[in-house]
Every structure is written in structure tokens, then in C-alpha cells.
Amino acid sequence: MLYERDYYLGLTETEEQQYEEITGRKFWEKRVSGFGRVNNFMAYPKAARMCKSLFPNNYLDVAELRDVERLEYANEEFLSLLDNTECTERSILNFIREKEYYNIIGSIIWGLSINIGNHGAYLFPEFQLGSSYKADYLLLGKSSGGFEFIFVELESPYGNITLKDGQLGAEFRDGISQLEDWKRWLPANYSSFGEIMRKYKNSAFDLPEEFYVLDMSRFHYVVVAGRRTDFRDKTYIIKRERKKADDIDIIHYDNLFDFSNNLIGKQWLESSLQVQNRFGGFLLPIFIGK
């Protein structure tokens, strides 16, 4: 769970009334095409957005991106944490969880221009893969092509990040080794992956085919370590090579700060640039920059 509230328990009576006032129908009543009020997803009570999603306790609520003041404060706190040379990957994991600053990790989708998320994004922290492996984060995003999956491994912002010639140091090598373990685990255990995801899903919906039928092209991998000053020309060459060969993105924490910072000041278009979400029948606006 990402949040203190368990959204599997549904809406309160007040939230159901608010939803009905906005939509003109009961919460689980399907909208008949051409009848009723126009969907206004962003005006729903937060719980309605969560409970209408495929994974209610892991949904990244797009409405929170409108809270510019909170985003700015989150990024300032994140940068202050990074500037502390005693900061570790565990410090960062705890900081994001305790503050619920999930926009920092969610920003990876748009920062790396991965073509997912227009129909909803979900985050699973410390995601267990069988009994052997645990990913720091699993990000899911859905676009018109279906769901895609991003495994994220955080390593330390300080330590043996790169060598003098720009080759990857121990922090990046360890992170990449874990990503490669997950890549090997998936083909042999994909039925187990589907079983894991069923534990998180909304009981009102079925999991789409991509959770049962393995398509490795849907999987992406990200390792985060070090700071911008750790990267040399050789590091950027290796970064491009690993992206092209293995779909592994090698980024530093300043990238993550920049990605999150770039979410601020975006606008949501809710007219012609809308797409139909298959879960619950509501419309999600596409996220674009000014």
C-alpha cells in the first residue's frame, strides 16, 4: 500500500454522495453512452479515483500533480536530502514512503519518455519477486498499447559510483546485476508474477492479458546511483550502450530531481486530448507540457 487509507474498503457515504452529485449516477453504476453528465474525472473525490482504478492502493493520483506548492516543497526536501553526504538509498526509500512523495519515482515515466501512463500509472514499492528477489519499485503504466512495466533499483548517491575513466563503479554494477537477475527470473516465473499482481488488483476488474502472456518488450529497467558530477564522457557512452542493448537506463539522482521538478507547471487538457480508460469507463486527461 502507498497510502495510510485502505481504498479496497470503498467510499464513505459522504464521498458516494459527492460522486453522485458530480456524475448523476451511483458509484458503480455504468454510464450509458450518450446519456447523463459529461465525465469530470478530476472533480471526483480522491477515493473515487482510487477505487475506480485497477490497483486501488497503488494508483498514482494524477490530481496531485495540480498541487504545485506541494510538489515544489517535495523537490526542495528531496534535494536537501541528496546534498547530505551521509544519505543512502535506504534514506531515500524511507523519505519517499514516509512523506508519500511518490511523484519523485513516478516522474521516471515522463522523464525517460517511456510511452506509458496516459491511461493511469501505478507504483509498487519494495516489490517481491518470488522468494529470492525484491525490486525497490515496480512502476506500471497503461497506454493505448496496454500495460508496460518498469523495474527501478536505487543505489547509493555516494560511494563507488564511477571510476576515474568513467567506467561504472560498484554501486552501478551491483544495481545492474540485480536488474539482470530480475530479467532472468521473469521468463521462468511469469505465472507467479501474475499471481502476485492478482493480490493487489481491484476485485471488480480482471487483469489484462499482458499480466498472463509474457512479452519482454513491455519490460524496462532503471538503476539510479550517484550524482551528476560522477558522470564522465565514458559513463554517458556506457549509458547509451546499455539502453540500446538491454533497455536498462542508467541515471543519477540529479536526473531524478530534474524529472520530478519538470512535473511542476504542466497542464492537463480535459477536452479534445482525452483518452478512454477501460477500467470504470472514466476519462483520463493526457499529460503535456506548457
Backbone as numpy.savetxt, mean C-alpha at the origin, in Angstrom:
# Nx Ny Nz CAx CAy CAz Cx Cy Cz
-4.33 -6.02 11.29 -5.15 -4.82 11.29 -4.29 -3.57 11.29
-4.72 -2.58 10.51 -3.99 -1.32 10.47 -4.47 -0.35 11.54
-5.73 -0.51 11.97 -6.36 0.51 12.77 -6.85 -0.06 14.10
-7.11 0.82 15.05 -7.63 0.39 16.34 -9.02 -0.21 16.21
-9.82 0.34 15.33 -11.18 -0.15 15.16 -11.21 -1.37 14.25
-12.02 -2.34 14.61 -12.21 -3.54 13.80 -13.40 -3.30 12.88
-13.11 -3.07 11.58 -14.18 -2.73 10.64 -14.98 -3.95 10.18
-14.54 -5.15 10.55 -15.36 -6.33 10.28 -16.67 -6.28 11.07
-16.70 -5.49 12.13 -17.90 -5.41 12.96 -18.98 -4.53 12.35
-18.65 -3.86 11.24 -19.65 -3.09 10.52 -19.83 -1.68 11.04
-20.91 -1.05 10.60 -21.18 0.35 10.91 -21.99 0.48 12.19
-21.87 1.61 12.82 -22.76 1.95 13.92 -24.10 2.38 13.35
-25.09 2.48 14.21 -26.41 2.92 13.75 -26.34 4.32 13.16
-25.54 5.20 13.80 -25.40 6.57 13.30 -24.75 6.58 11.92
-23.74 5.77 11.72 -23.05 5.70 10.42 -23.97 5.15 9.34
-24.80 4.18 9.68 -25.76 3.65 8.71 -26.76 4.73 8.30
-27.19 5.54 9.26 -28.11 6.64 8.94 -27.43 7.67 8.04
-26.17 7.98 8.34 -25.43 8.94 7.51 -25.29 8.41 6.09
-24.97 7.14 5.96 -24.82 6.53 4.64 -26.13 6.60 3.86
-27.23 6.29 4.52 -28.53 6.31 3.85 -28.91 7.72 3.42
-28.57 8.72 4.23 -28.86 10.10 3.88 -28.09 10.53 2.63
-26.86 10.04 2.51 -26.00 10.41 1.38 -26.41 9.69 0.10
-26.73 8.39 0.23 -26.95 7.56 -0.95 -28.42 7.32 -1.28
-29.28 7.45 -0.28 -30.70 7.16 -0.51 -31.02 5.69 -0.45
-30.13 4.87 0.08 -30.38 3.43 0.21 -29.67 2.88 1.44
-30.09 1.69 1.86 -29.46 1.03 2.98 -28.02 0.63 2.62
-27.23 0.38 3.65 -25.80 0.17 3.43 -25.50 -0.97 2.45
-26.12 -2.13 2.65 -25.80 -3.27 1.77 -26.79 -3.41 0.61
-27.62 -2.42 0.44 -28.56 -2.45 -0.69 -27.85 -2.00 -1.95
-27.94 -2.80 -2.99 -27.26 -2.47 -4.24 -27.99 -1.36 -4.97
-27.21 -0.50 -5.58 -27.78 0.59 -6.36 -28.22 0.07 -7.72
-29.45 0.36 -8.09 -29.95 -0.03 -9.41 -29.49 1.01 -10.42
-28.87 0.56 -11.49 -28.33 1.47 -12.49 -29.42 2.39 -13.02
-29.12 3.70 -12.99 -30.06 4.67 -13.51 -31.06 5.19 -12.50
-31.01 4.60 -11.29 -31.95 5.03 -10.25 -31.18 5.44 -9.00
-31.78 6.27 -8.19 -31.16 6.69 -6.94 -30.19 7.84 -7.17
-29.52 8.20 -6.10 -28.61 9.34 -6.15 -27.25 8.94 -6.71
-26.54 9.92 -7.22 -25.20 9.68 -7.73 -24.29 9.31 -6.57
-23.44 8.30 -6.79 -22.52 7.88 -5.74 -21.56 9.02 -5.39
-21.36 9.21 -4.10 -20.42 10.22 -3.62 -19.51 9.55 -2.59
-18.62 8.71 -3.10 -17.76 7.85 -2.27 -17.02 8.63 -1.20
-16.49 9.80 -1.56 -15.68 10.56 -0.62 -16.50 11.15 0.52
-17.81 11.22 0.35 -18.68 11.76 1.40 -19.17 10.69 2.36
-18.95 9.42 2.02 -19.38 8.35 2.91 -18.71 8.49 4.27
-19.32 8.00 5.34 -18.59 7.86 6.59 -17.38 6.96 6.37
-16.29 7.23 7.05 -15.07 6.45 6.87 -15.35 4.96 6.99
-16.14 4.57 7.98 -16.43 3.15 8.18 -17.11 2.53 6.96
-17.92 3.30 6.25 -18.59 2.78 5.06 -17.58 2.48 3.96
-16.60 3.37 3.79 -15.55 3.11 2.80 -14.77 1.85 3.17
-14.46 1.71 4.45 -13.70 0.55 4.90 -14.50 -0.74 4.70
-15.74 -0.73 5.17 -16.57 -1.94 5.15 -17.01 -2.35 3.76
-16.96 -1.43 2.80 -17.30 -1.76 1.42 -16.10 -2.30 0.65
-14.94 -2.37 1.29 -13.73 -2.79 0.60 -13.52 -4.30 0.73
-12.62 -4.85 -0.07 -12.36 -6.28 -0.06 -11.68 -6.72 1.23
-10.78 -5.88 1.75 -10.09 -6.17 3.00 -10.32 -5.00 3.97
-11.40 -5.03 4.73 -11.82 -3.84 5.49 -10.79 -3.30 6.48
-10.03 -4.16 7.11 -9.07 -3.69 8.12 -7.70 -3.36 7.54
-7.59 -3.43 6.22 -6.30 -3.16 5.58 -6.42 -2.15 4.44
-7.58 -1.56 4.32 -7.82 -0.60 3.23 -7.13 0.72 3.52
-6.44 1.26 2.53 -5.83 2.59 2.63 -6.86 3.61 2.17
-7.42 4.32 3.12 -8.54 5.21 2.84 -8.07 6.43 2.06
-8.54 6.55 0.83 -8.11 7.65 -0.03 -8.50 9.01 0.51
-9.57 9.06 1.30 -10.02 10.35 1.82 -8.98 10.98 2.74
-8.13 10.18 3.35 -7.12 10.72 4.25 -6.09 11.57 3.51
-5.99 11.38 2.21 -5.03 12.17 1.43 -5.51 13.62 1.26
-6.73 13.90 1.67 -7.21 15.28 1.64 -6.76 16.07 2.87
-6.30 15.35 3.89 -5.90 16.01 5.14 -4.44 16.47 4.99
-4.27 17.59 4.31 -2.93 18.09 3.99 -2.11 18.37 5.25
-2.76 18.95 6.25 -2.04 19.29 7.48 -1.46 18.04 8.15
-2.25 16.99 8.18 -1.76 15.74 8.79 -0.62 15.14 7.98
-0.75 15.15 6.67 0.30 14.61 5.81 1.61 15.37 5.98
1.51 16.68 6.04 2.71 17.50 6.21 3.38 17.21 7.54
2.57 17.10 8.59 3.11 16.82 9.91 3.74 15.43 9.95
3.09 14.46 9.32 3.62 13.10 9.27 4.99 13.06 8.60
5.11 13.79 7.51 6.38 13.79 6.79 7.48 14.50 7.56
7.13 15.57 8.27 8.11 16.25 9.11 8.62 15.31 10.21
7.71 14.60 10.83 8.09 13.65 11.87 8.95 12.52 11.30
8.58 12.06 10.12 9.33 10.98 9.48 10.76 11.42 9.18
10.92 12.63 8.65 12.26 13.11 8.33 13.08 13.30 9.61
12.47 13.79 10.67 13.18 13.94 11.94 13.66 12.59 12.46
12.81 11.58 12.31 13.20 10.23 12.72 14.38 9.74 11.90
14.32 9.94 10.58 15.41 9.50 9.71 16.72 10.20 10.02
16.67 11.45 10.43 17.89 12.22 10.69 18.58 11.82 12.00
17.91 11.03 12.80 18.52 10.48 14.02 19.38 9.29 13.63
20.68 9.39 13.81 21.60 8.34 13.34 21.44 7.03 14.11
20.65 7.05 15.19 20.38 5.81 15.92 19.11 5.13 15.42
18.48 5.71 14.42 17.26 5.14 13.84 17.56 3.79 13.18
16.68 2.82 13.39 16.80 1.50 12.78 15.52 1.19 11.99
15.55 0.07 11.27 14.34 -0.31 10.55 13.19 -0.60 11.53
13.50 -1.15 12.70 12.46 -1.39 13.70 11.87 -0.07 14.20
12.69 0.94 14.35 12.19 2.27 14.74 11.17 2.77 13.73
11.47 2.57 12.46 10.59 3.05 11.39 9.29 2.25 11.35
9.39 0.94 11.47 8.19 0.10 11.49 7.28 0.48 12.65
7.86 0.67 13.82 7.07 1.05 15.00 6.44 2.43 14.84
7.21 3.36 14.29 6.74 4.72 14.08 5.52 4.73 13.16
5.59 4.03 12.04 4.48 4.01 11.08 3.25 3.35 11.69
3.46 2.26 12.43 2.32 1.56 13.04 1.67 2.39 14.15
2.48 2.92 15.04 1.93 3.64 16.19 1.24 4.94 15.79
1.77 5.60 14.77 1.19 6.87 14.31 0.11 6.68 13.24
0.03 5.45 12.71 -0.87 5.14 11.60 -0.55 6.03 10.39
0.73 6.22 10.13 1.18 6.99 8.97 1.40 6.05 7.78
0.35 5.39 7.38 0.47 4.38 6.33 0.64 4.99 4.95
0.38 6.30 4.85 0.63 6.98 3.57 2.10 6.88 3.17
2.99 6.77 4.15 4.43 6.70 3.86 4.75 5.46 3.03
4.18 4.32 3.41 4.41 3.08 2.66 3.53 3.04 1.41
2.29 3.48 1.55 1.39 3.48 0.39 1.89 4.33 -0.75
2.68 5.35 -0.44 3.20 6.24 -1.48 4.12 5.53 -2.46
4.60 4.35 -2.09 5.47 3.58 -2.99 4.76 3.29 -4.31
3.46 3.04 -4.26 2.70 2.72 -5.47 2.87 3.82 -6.51
2.63 5.07 -6.08 2.69 6.18 -7.02 4.13 6.67 -7.23
4.96 6.58 -6.19 6.34 7.02 -6.32 7.13 6.22 -7.32
6.85 4.93 -7.41 7.55 4.05 -8.36 6.74 3.86 -9.64
5.62 4.57 -9.76 4.78 4.52 -10.96 4.34 3.10 -11.30
4.02 2.34 -10.25 3.47 1.00 -10.48 2.00 1.16 -10.83
1.58 0.55 -11.89 0.26 0.82 -12.47 -0.84 0.09 -11.71
-0.98 0.43 -10.43 -2.04 -0.16 -9.63 -2.57 0.90 -8.67
-3.70 0.62 -8.04 -4.19 1.47 -6.97 -5.38 2.34 -7.33
-5.72 2.46 -8.63 -6.84 3.33 -9.00 -8.18 2.80 -8.52
-8.25 1.51 -8.26 -9.49 0.90 -7.77 -9.37 0.48 -6.32
-8.42 1.02 -5.61 -8.27 0.68 -4.20 -6.91 0.09 -3.90
-6.36 0.43 -2.74 -5.07 -0.08 -2.30 -5.19 -0.58 -0.87
-4.38 -1.58 -0.56 -4.44 -2.23 0.75 -3.01 -2.47 1.25
-2.87 -2.44 2.57 -1.56 -2.62 3.19 -1.64 -3.67 4.28
-0.67 -4.61 4.25 -0.59 -5.67 5.26 0.80 -5.62 5.89
0.91 -5.09 7.12 2.22 -5.02 7.76 2.64 -6.36 8.34
3.97 -6.60 8.31 4.56 -7.82 8.86 3.76 -9.04 8.41
3.71 -9.19 7.10 2.89 -10.21 6.45 3.63 -11.54 6.45
3.01 -12.55 7.07 3.64 -13.86 7.22 3.45 -14.70 5.96
4.55 -15.24 5.45 4.51 -16.16 4.31 4.86 -17.55 4.83
3.84 -18.35 5.06 4.07 -19.66 5.65 4.67 -19.54 7.03
5.48 -20.51 7.41 6.12 -20.50 8.73 7.55 -20.00 8.66
8.06 -19.74 7.46 9.48 -19.45 7.30 9.79 -17.98 7.07
8.91 -17.24 6.43 9.25 -15.89 6.00 8.20 -14.87 6.46
8.66 -13.66 6.63 7.77 -12.56 6.98 8.22 -11.31 6.23
7.31 -10.72 5.47 7.59 -9.48 4.75 7.24 -8.30 5.65
8.05 -7.26 5.62 7.72 -6.07 6.41 6.36 -5.52 5.99
6.14 -5.48 4.68 4.84 -5.02 4.18 4.48 -5.75 2.90
3.19 -6.01 2.76 2.63 -6.40 1.47 1.64 -5.32 1.08
1.86 -4.71 -0.07 0.94 -3.71 -0.64 0.16 -4.37 -1.76
-1.15 -4.17 -1.75 -1.99 -4.62 -2.86 -2.63 -3.41 -3.51
-2.73 -3.46 -4.81 -3.44 -2.42 -5.53 -4.21 -3.02 -6.68
-5.35 -2.44 -6.95 -6.19 -2.94 -8.04 -6.39 -1.85 -9.09
-6.17 -2.22 -10.33 -6.47 -1.36 -11.46 -7.37 -2.13 -12.40
-7.57 -1.62 -13.59 -8.45 -2.32 -14.53 -7.91 -3.68 -14.93
-6.61 -3.90 -14.73 -6.00 -5.19 -15.04 -6.04 -6.17 -13.89
-6.71 -5.81 -12.80 -6.79 -6.70 -11.64 -5.79 -6.31 -10.57
-5.63 -7.18 -9.59 -4.73 -6.92 -8.47 -3.28 -7.21 -8.82
-2.40 -6.37 -8.26 -0.97 -6.64 -8.27 -0.45 -6.50 -6.85
0.74 -7.04 -6.63 1.25 -7.24 -5.28 2.67 -6.68 -5.18
2.92 -5.94 -4.10 4.26 -5.37 -3.88 4.75 -5.80 -2.51
5.83 -6.57 -2.48 6.48 -6.93 -1.23 7.55 -5.89 -0.92
7.53 -5.38 0.32 8.44 -4.31 0.72 9.28 -4.78 1.91
10.59 -4.65 1.79 11.51 -4.97 2.88 12.26 -3.72 3.30
12.16 -3.38 4.59 12.90 -2.25 5.13 14.18 -2.74 5.79
15.27 -2.08 5.47 16.54 -2.31 6.15 16.95 -1.01 6.84
18.09 -1.02 7.46 18.48 0.14 8.27 18.81 1.36 7.40
18.48 2.57 7.89 18.91 3.77 7.17 20.39 4.08 7.38
21.01 3.39 8.32 22.43 3.61 8.60 23.13 2.26 8.75
24.42 2.27 8.47 25.19 1.04 8.55 25.93 0.78 7.26
26.08 -0.50 6.93 26.81 -0.90 5.72 25.84 -0.88 4.53
25.61 0.32 4.02 24.60 0.50 2.97 25.21 0.24 1.59
26.26 0.96 1.26 26.99 0.76 0.01 28.48 0.79 0.30
29.25 0.24 -0.62 30.71 0.27 -0.51 31.24 1.54 -1.16
32.51 1.77 -1.03 33.11 3.01 -1.56 32.91 3.15 -3.06
32.91 2.03 -3.77 32.75 2.08 -5.22 31.29 2.09 -5.66
30.37 2.09 -4.67 28.94 2.14 -5.00 28.25 0.79 -5.05
29.03 -0.30 -4.91 28.41 -1.62 -4.83 27.51 -1.70 -3.60
26.55 -2.59 -3.63 25.62 -2.72 -2.51 26.31 -3.31 -1.30
26.04 -2.71 -0.13 26.58 -3.21 1.12 25.67 -4.26 1.74
25.99 -4.64 2.97 25.30 -5.74 3.64 23.81 -5.48 3.82
23.43 -4.24 4.11 22.01 -3.95 4.35 21.19 -4.25 3.10
21.62 -3.77 1.97 20.88 -4.02 0.73 20.98 -5.50 0.34
22.14 -6.11 0.51 22.29 -7.51 0.12 21.36 -8.39 0.96
21.27 -8.11 2.25 20.37 -8.90 3.11 18.92 -8.72 2.68
18.55 -7.48 2.39 17.18 -7.22 1.96 16.83 -7.92 0.67
17.72 -7.84 -0.30 17.48 -8.49 -1.60 17.41 -10.00 -1.44
18.24 -10.55 -0.56 18.21 -12.00 -0.31 16.84 -12.43 0.20
16.24 -11.62 1.08 14.90 -11.95 1.58 13.86 -11.86 0.47
13.96 -10.82 -0.37 13.03 -10.70 -1.49 13.13 -11.92 -2.41
14.33 -12.38 -2.65 14.52 -13.53 -3.53 13.98 -14.81 -2.89
14.05 -14.91 -1.56 13.44 -16.05 -0.87 11.93 -16.05 -1.08
11.31 -14.88 -1.01 9.86 -14.79 -1.20 9.49 -15.15 -2.63
10.32 -14.71 -3.59 10.04 -15.03 -4.99 10.09 -16.53 -5.22
10.99 -17.23 -4.53 11.07 -18.68 -4.67 9.92 -19.37 -3.94
9.47 -18.77 -2.85 8.40 -19.38 -2.05 7.07 -19.37 -2.79
6.78 -18.31 -3.49 5.46 -18.13 -4.09 5.05 -19.24 -5.06
5.87 -19.62 -6.05 5.40 -20.65 -6.99 5.10 -21.99 -6.33
5.84 -22.31 -5.28 5.65 -23.60 -4.63 4.52 -23.58 -3.59
4.07 -22.40 -3.21 3.13 -22.30 -2.11 1.96 -21.35 -2.40
1.60 -21.21 -3.66 0.61 -20.18 -3.98 -0.77 -20.50 -3.42
-1.09 -21.76 -3.28 -2.38 -22.10 -2.66 -2.40 -21.64 -1.21
-1.25 -21.71 -0.53 -1.16 -21.23 0.85 -1.33 -19.72 0.90
-0.79 -19.02 -0.11 -0.95 -17.57 -0.17 -2.43 -17.20 -0.25
-3.18 -17.92 -1.08 -4.61 -17.67 -1.19 -5.34 -17.93 0.12
-4.93 -18.97 0.85 -5.53 -19.27 2.14 -5.28 -18.14 3.13
-4.06 -17.61 3.12 -3.73 -16.50 4.01 -4.62 -15.29 3.72
-4.77 -14.96 2.43 -5.54 -13.78 2.06 -7.02 -13.93 2.40
-7.53 -15.16 2.37 -8.94 -15.37 2.70 -9.25 -15.00 4.16
-8.23 -15.09 5.00 -8.43 -14.77 6.42 -8.69 -13.27 6.62
-8.22 -12.46 5.67 -8.35 -11.00 5.80 -9.56 -10.44 5.07
-10.16 -11.21 4.17 -11.12 -10.62 3.23 -12.49 -10.37 3.85
-13.22 -9.50 3.20 -14.60 -9.20 3.54 -15.46 -10.43 3.19
-16.23 -10.90 4.14 -17.04 -12.11 3.90 -18.11 -11.90 2.82
-18.39 -10.64 2.49 -19.41 -10.36 1.47 -18.89 -10.55 0.05
-17.57 -10.71 -0.10 -16.99 -10.80 -1.44 -16.13 -12.05 -1.58
-15.95 -12.47 -2.81 -15.02 -13.56 -3.13 -13.69 -12.97 -3.55
-12.63 -13.72 -3.32 -11.33 -13.29 -3.82 -11.28 -13.43 -5.33
-10.73 -12.46 -6.04 -10.59 -12.57 -7.49 -9.63 -13.69 -7.89
-9.67 -14.02 -9.15 -8.88 -15.13 -9.68 -7.39 -14.99 -9.42
-6.88 -13.74 -9.45 -5.44 -13.55 -9.32 -4.89 -13.98 -7.96
-5.77 -14.23 -6.97 -5.34 -14.75 -5.68 -5.23 -16.27 -5.68
-5.72 -16.90 -6.75 -5.69 -18.36 -6.86 -4.78 -18.85 -7.98
-4.71 -18.08 -9.05 -3.92 -18.47 -10.21 -2.66 -17.62 -10.25
-1.51 -18.27 -10.12 -0.25 -17.55 -10.02 0.14 -16.91 -11.35
0.42 -15.63 -11.28 0.96 -14.88 -12.41 2.08 -14.01 -11.83
3.32 -14.46 -11.99 4.44 -13.77 -11.35 4.64 -12.36 -11.87
4.06 -12.04 -13.03 4.18 -10.68 -13.55 3.39 -9.69 -12.70
2.51 -10.19 -11.84 1.74 -9.32 -10.95 2.52 -8.94 -9.68
3.67 -9.55 -9.46 4.42 -9.35 -8.22 5.61 -8.42 -8.44
5.80 -7.52 -7.49 6.88 -6.53 -7.53 7.55 -6.52 -6.16
8.79 -6.03 -6.13 9.60 -6.14 -4.91 10.37 -4.85 -4.69
10.40 -4.42 -3.43 11.06 -3.16 -3.08 11.90 -3.37 -1.83
13.14 -2.92 -1.87 13.99 -2.91 -0.67 14.41 -1.47 -0.41
14.30 -1.05 0.86 14.61 0.32 1.25 15.73 0.30 2.28
16.78 1.06 2.04 17.89 1.15 3.00 18.68 2.42 2.74
19.34 2.92 3.78 20.27 4.02 3.62 19.62 5.36 3.31
20.47 6.31 2.99 20.04 7.66 2.65 20.58 8.02 1.26
20.12 9.13 0.76 20.52 9.55 -0.59 22.04 9.65 -0.74
22.71 10.11 0.30 24.17 10.29 0.25 24.92 8.98 0.13
24.27 7.84 0.39 24.93 6.54 0.26 25.03 6.08 -1.19
24.25 6.67 -2.07 24.18 6.19 -3.45 25.26 6.86 -4.32
25.95 6.03 -5.09 26.97 6.49 -6.03 26.49 6.17 -7.46
27.29 6.57 -8.44 26.94 6.26 -9.84 26.76 4.76 -10.04
27.66 3.98 -9.45 27.58 2.52 -9.59 26.31 1.98 -8.94
25.91 2.57 -7.83 24.68 2.14 -7.15 23.48 2.32 -8.06
23.43 3.44 -8.76 22.29 3.70 -9.65 22.30 2.76 -10.85
23.48 2.37 -11.29 23.57 1.37 -12.37 22.98 0.04 -11.90
23.39 -0.39 -10.70 22.89 -1.63 -10.13 21.38 -1.55 -9.92
20.93 -0.41 -9.46 19.49 -0.17 -9.25 18.72 -0.41 -10.56
19.20 0.15 -11.66 18.51 -0.02 -12.95 18.59 -1.47 -13.41
19.72 -2.11 -13.20 19.89 -3.49 -13.62 18.94 -4.43 -12.88
18.83 -4.25 -11.55 17.98 -5.15 -10.77 16.50 -4.92 -11.09
16.15 -3.67 -11.39 14.77 -3.38 -11.77 14.43 -4.08 -13.09
15.31 -3.97 -14.03 15.06 -4.55 -15.35 15.06 -6.08 -15.31
16.00 -6.65 -14.56 16.17 -8.11 -14.58 15.20 -8.83 -13.64
14.92 -8.24 -12.48 14.21 -8.97 -11.43 12.98 -8.27 -10.89
12.64 -7.09 -11.42 11.55 -6.28 -10.88 11.75 -5.98 -9.40
13.01 -5.76 -9.01 13.34 -5.35 -7.66 13.75 -3.87 -7.69
13.01 -3.06 -6.94 13.35 -1.64 -6.82 14.23 -1.42 -5.60
15.37 -0.82 -5.82 16.32 -0.49 -4.75 16.21 1.00 -4.49
15.69 1.38 -3.32 15.51 2.79 -3.02 16.05 3.11 -1.64
16.29 4.41 -1.39 16.74 4.86 -0.07 15.58 5.56 0.64
15.78 5.87 1.91 14.69 6.44 2.70 14.34 7.86 2.29
15.27 8.57 1.68 14.92 9.89 1.16 13.96 9.78 -0.01
14.08 8.70 -0.80 13.07 8.43 -1.83 11.70 8.27 -1.19
11.66 7.50 -0.11 10.38 7.24 0.55 9.78 8.53 1.10
10.63 9.38 1.66 10.16 10.69 2.13 9.63 11.52 0.96
10.35 11.52 -0.15 9.92 12.29 -1.33 8.59 11.77 -1.87
8.46 10.44 -1.96 7.21 9.85 -2.47 6.03 10.31 -1.62
6.20 10.21 -0.30 5.14 10.58 0.61 4.84 12.08 0.54
5.89 12.87 0.43 5.73 14.32 0.33 4.98 14.70 -0.94
5.19 13.94 -2.00 4.55 14.25 -3.28 3.06 13.93 -3.30
2.58 13.21 -2.30 1.14 12.97 -2.21 0.40 14.24 -1.80
1.12 15.14 -1.15 0.49 16.37 -0.66 0.18 17.30 -1.83
-1.02 17.87 -1.81 -1.38 18.82 -2.85 -1.92 18.19 -4.10
-2.17 16.87 -4.06 -2.81 16.22 -5.21 -4.31 16.48 -5.16
-4.96 16.29 -6.27 -6.42 16.50 -6.30 -7.11 15.24 -6.81
-8.31 15.06 -6.34 -9.12 13.92 -6.75 -10.23 14.42 -7.68
-10.24 13.90 -8.87 -11.30 14.27 -9.80 -12.45 13.28 -9.66
-13.65 13.79 -9.47 -14.78 12.92 -9.18 -15.87 13.04 -10.25
-15.48 13.43 -11.45 -16.49 13.51 -12.51 -16.16 12.54 -13.63
-15.58 13.04 -14.71 -15.33 12.18 -15.86 -14.19 11.20 -15.64
-13.26 11.52 -14.70 -12.14 10.63 -14.46 -12.43 9.70 -13.30
-13.54 8.98 -13.39 -13.89 8.01 -12.37 -13.90 6.63 -12.97
-13.61 5.65 -12.10 -13.58 4.26 -12.54 -14.47 3.43 -11.64
-15.02 2.39 -12.19 -15.95 1.57 -11.43 -15.19 0.52 -10.64
-15.45 0.50 -9.33 -14.88 -0.53 -8.46 -15.87 -1.69 -8.41
-15.41 -2.88 -8.63 -16.30 -4.02 -8.69 -16.82 -4.43 -7.31
-16.13 -3.97 -6.24 -16.55 -4.36 -4.91 -17.49 -3.32 -4.34
-18.73 -3.67 -4.17 -19.70 -2.78 -3.56 -20.35 -1.81 -4.54
-19.82 -1.72 -5.77 -20.45 -0.91 -6.79 -20.23 0.57 -6.65
-19.28 1.03 -5.81 -19.08 2.46 -5.70 -17.98 2.92 -6.62
-17.87 4.22 -6.80 -16.88 4.80 -7.70 -15.70 5.33 -6.93
-14.52 5.03 -7.41 -13.30 5.56 -6.82 -12.68 6.57 -7.77
-12.32 7.76 -7.31 -11.69 8.75 -8.18 -10.24 8.40 -8.46
-9.80 8.74 -9.67 -8.40 8.53 -10.04 -7.53 9.60 -9.43
-6.37 9.20 -8.98 -5.44 10.09 -8.29 -4.48 10.72 -9.29
-4.51 12.05 -9.43 -3.62 12.70 -10.37 -3.02 13.93 -9.71
-1.92 14.40 -10.28 -1.26 15.57 -9.73 -1.79 16.86 -10.34
-1.55 17.94 -9.60 -1.96 19.25 -10.12 -1.09 19.63 -11.30
